[in-house]
């Protein structure tokens, strides 16, 4: 899965209503008396500007975790990467989005699609983790 860096996220003071009921299948009109509080997208996606940026992904190697071609992924550069995290990694100058794993002494980049083999990071590979993926966003319909 390749990535295109769209840019850093900037903080916003915009507040959105958060309602205190779960939305069932169907679409009842949210009543004002269910308004619990106001939240910001910054709070919802753990925005920590300027360390947070957005990428757009292509390819189908991460569909097993619900990340599809065209999705936007929020990436936190300040968060340390741990084995098991989904990361934006650069291997030999090629950025990719994969799950970080280990095989013995080597890091491995793991796809979430069985059609793709693990990418073992060798001692001679130029390798860097750019950041940890924290959220994905998908547009529904036309927009």
C-alpha positions in Angstrom: 0.0 0.0 0.0 1.6 3.2 -1.1 1.0 6.6 0.5 0.7 10.2 -0.6 1.3 12.8 2.1 -1.4 15.4 1.9 0.0 17.7 4.7 0.0 18.5 8.3 -3.2 19.0 10.3 -3.7 22.3 12.0 -5.7 22.8 15.2 -9.3 24.0 14.9 -11.7 25.6 17.3 -14.7 24.2 15.5 -17.0 22.2 17.8 -19.5 19.5 16.7 -22.5 18.2 18.5 -22.1 14.8 20.1 -25.4 13.0 20.9 -25.9 10.5 23.7 -27.7 7.8 21.9 -26.6 5.1 19.5 -27.9 5.5 15.9 -29.8 2.3 14.9 -30.3 1.2 11.3 -32.6 3.8 10.0 -32.2 7.4 10.7 -34.4 9.0 13.4 -34.1 12.8 13.7 -31.7 13.6 16.5 -33.6 15.6 19.1 -31.9 18.5 20.8 -32.7 17.0 24.3 -30.2 14.2 23.4 -27.3 16.6 23.0 -24.6 15.5 25.4 -21.8 17.9 24.7 -19.8 19.6 22.0 -16.6 17.9 20.8 -14.0 18.9 18.3 -12.4 16.8 15.5 -9.1 17.6 17.2 -10.3 15.7 20.3 -11.8 12.8 18.3 -8.6 12.1 16.3 -6.1 13.0 19.0 -4.7 15.9 17.0 -1.4 17.0 18.3 -0.3 19.6 15.8 2.2 20.0 14.3 3.1 16.3 14.8 0.0 15.0 13.1 -0.4 14.7 9.3 -2.8 13.1 6.8 -1.9 10.6 4.1 -4.0 9.2 1.3 -3.5 5.5 0.6 -3.5 3.4 -2.6 -3.4 -0.3 -2.9 -5.3 -3.1 -1.1 -2.7 -4.5 1.3 -4.5 -3.2 4.5 -8.1 -4.1 3.7 -8.1 -6.6 6.5 -8.1 -3.8 9.0 -10.6 -1.7 7.1 -8.2 0.6 5.3 -9.1 0.8 1.6 -7.7 2.5 -1.5 -8.4 6.2 -1.4 -8.9 6.3 2.4 -7.3 9.1 4.4 -5.2 8.1 7.4 -4.2 10.3 10.3 -0.6 9.7 11.3 1.1 10.9 14.5 4.8 11.5 14.2 5.3 12.1 17.9 4.0 8.7 19.0 6.7 6.1 19.3 6.1 3.1 17.1 5.7 -0.3 18.8 5.4 -3.8 17.4 1.8 -4.3 16.4 1.2 -0.6 15.4 0.1 0.3 11.9 2.9 2.6 10.7 4.0 4.7 7.8 7.4 3.3 7.0 10.0 4.1 4.4 12.0 1.2 3.1 14.6 2.0 0.5 12.9 5.3 -0.2 9.4 3.8 -0.8 6.8 4.9 1.8 4.2 2.3 2.7 1.5 1.7 5.3 1.9 -1.6 7.1 1.7 -3.2 10.5 5.1 -3.3 12.3 6.2 -6.7 13.4 9.4 -8.6 14.4 10.9 -11.8 13.3 13.9 -12.6 15.5 16.3 -9.6 15.3 14.6 -8.1 12.2 11.6 -5.7 11.9 9.0 -6.9 9.4 6.3 -4.9 7.7 3.1 -6.9 7.6 0.2 -6.5 5.2 -3.4 -7.1 6.4 -4.2 -9.0 3.2 -3.1 -12.6 2.7 -2.2 -11.9 -0.9 0.9 -10.0 0.3 4.0 -11.5 1.8 5.8 -9.9 4.8 8.6 -7.4 4.0 11.6 -8.3 6.1 13.8 -5.4 6.9 17.4 -6.4 6.4 20.5 -4.9 8.0 21.4 -3.2 4.7 17.9 -1.8 4.0 17.4 1.9 4.4 14.5 1.9 6.9 12.6 4.5 8.9 9.2 4.8 10.6 7.7 8.2 9.8 4.8 7.8 12.2 2.0 5.7 13.7 -1.4 5.6 12.1 -4.1 6.5 14.6 -7.3 6.8 12.6 -8.7 6.3 9.1 -11.3 8.4 7.3 -13.5 7.3 4.4 -15.9 9.3 2.3 -19.2 7.6 1.6 -20.9 8.3 -1.7 -20.1 11.2 -4.0 -18.6 14.3 -2.7 
